[in-house]
Amino acid sequence: MTKSKKAKVDKKKAQSPVHLSEHGRYQIKSGLLAGEFVARAFAKPPTKTRGLIAEASGKTEDIAIAALQDIIDAREARRMEVRRKDTATDMAVPSVEEYAEALDHVALTRPQRAMLFALSLAGDDGLTDAMLANSVGYTSQASATRSLANAGRLIAGYLSSETGPDVQSTALDGDTILASRGSAKTDAHRGNWILHPELRDAVRGSL
């Protein structure tokens, strides 16, 4: 074996293995890096988001992981505290950052993404049930509404994932996490779907 090949083998042996774990909705990668134990959090696969979310170090791997978990829990708690209260739905609306993260992670269908995009373009005027269905070619308004609610439940499920015992999740469900209803013009007209402003911005930047 040549000297250069032996050096490469020795370098591989010296490298610390990377350990994988999870905390809430995040994947944690930990190990020894340059003589220091480091733990890093990333969005849990499958996701389009590849960037680093948070990082911590410690004297041992367990200490680094525990420190990272504290950072994540504090981050989630801060997010909950700054959510806007929507008077129409009496719900705490997630931030643009939260919505964007959820859109990068959840597996929405093409029609669901198309409906969200159409609603984002409609702005404060919103869309009627018929307009929403027509925007993606649904022949049934009820089918379009169910599909939209399913998209909302996926996003709610992601954003409601608690990462620690001290994080209080707000009940988020189906339609209300995505949009509110405008004023009803008649008894037969339920009012237009109006996407939350935070979600509009996230949709335009993500979809």
Protein Blocks (a to p, Z undefined) as FASTA:
>chain_A
ZZklmmmmmmmmmpccdddddehjbccddddeehiacdddddddddfbfbdfbdcddfbf
klmmmmmmmmmmmmmmmmmmmpccdfklopacddfklmmmmmmmmccdfklmmmmmmmmm
nmmnopafklmmmmnopabfklmmmmmmmmmmmmmmmmmpcfbfklccdddehjlmmpcc
dddfbfklgbjadddfklmmmmmmmZZ
